[in-house]
């Protein structure tokens, strides 16, 4: 779920930024591959500036009920 004020590119693996999923402002997408294992997720604005990133595992996903809310938090990438 994109809770930023503009469109984002969501990455299931921040190292593979070429395979982004575009999510409009306030929009959401269902990504079925985020079900098992661990991920280095990230999101960037349309200019490529990172807004959010986090290492997340299957246990974290279960606690969040498999919903990732992306907020504008570039400090999470440092």
C-alpha positions as CSV (number, residue, x, y, z in Angstrom):
1,X,0.0,0.0,0.0
2,X,1.4,3.4,-1.1
3,X,0.9,5.9,1.7
4,X,3.1,8.6,0.1
5,X,1.9,11.6,-1.8
6,X,3.0,10.4,-5.2
7,X,3.6,7.3,-7.3
8,X,6.3,4.9,-6.2
9,X,8.3,2.1,-7.7
10,X,8.2,-0.8,-5.2
11,X,11.1,-3.3,-5.2
12,X,10.8,-6.8,-3.9
13,X,14.6,-6.8,-3.8
14,X,16.3,-3.5,-3.6
15,X,19.3,-4.9,-5.6
16,X,17.0,-5.7,-8.5
17,X,15.6,-2.2,-9.1
18,X,14.9,-2.9,-12.8
19,X,12.0,-5.1,-11.7
20,X,9.9,-2.5,-10.0
21,X,6.1,-2.5,-9.6
22,X,4.6,1.0,-10.0
23,X,2.0,1.9,-7.4
24,X,0.1,5.2,-7.7
25,X,-0.4,7.6,-4.8
26,X,-2.8,6.0,-2.3
27,X,-2.9,2.8,-4.3
28,X,-2.1,-0.7,-3.5
29,X,-1.0,-3.8,-5.4
30,X,-1.1,-7.5,-4.5
31,X,2.2,-9.2,-5.0
32,X,1.9,-13.0,-4.5
33,X,5.6,-13.7,-4.5
34,X,6.0,-12.1,-1.1
35,X,4.9,-15.1,0.8
36,X,8.0,-17.1,2.0
37,X,11.6,-16.3,2.9
38,X,13.3,-12.9,3.5
39,X,13.3,-9.8,1.3
40,X,15.2,-6.5,1.1
41,X,12.3,-4.5,0.0
42,X,12.4,-0.9,-1.1
43,X,10.5,1.9,-2.7
44,X,11.6,5.0,-4.7
45,X,9.9,8.0,-6.2
46,X,9.5,8.3,-9.9
47,X,12.9,10.1,-10.1
48,X,14.6,7.1,-8.5
49,X,15.2,8.6,-5.0
50,X,14.8,6.0,-2.3
51,X,11.8,6.7,0.0
52,X,11.7,3.5,2.0
53,X,13.6,0.3,2.5
54,X,13.7,-2.5,5.0
55,X,14.8,-6.1,5.4
56,X,11.8,-8.2,6.1
57,X,11.3,-11.8,6.8
58,X,8.4,-14.2,6.7
59,X,7.7,-13.8,10.4
60,X,7.5,-10.0,10.0
61,X,5.1,-10.5,7.1
62,X,2.8,-12.6,9.2
63,X,2.8,-10.1,12.0
64,X,1.8,-7.4,9.5
65,X,-0.8,-9.7,8.0
66,X,1.1,-9.5,4.7
67,X,0.4,-5.8,4.2
68,X,3.4,-3.5,3.6
69,X,2.6,0.2,4.0
70,X,5.1,2.4,2.3
71,X,5.6,5.8,3.9
72,X,8.1,8.5,2.9
73,X,11.0,7.5,5.2
74,X,14.4,7.8,3.5
75,X,16.1,7.5,6.8
76,X,15.1,3.8,6.8
77,X,17.7,3.2,4.0
78,X,20.7,4.5,6.0
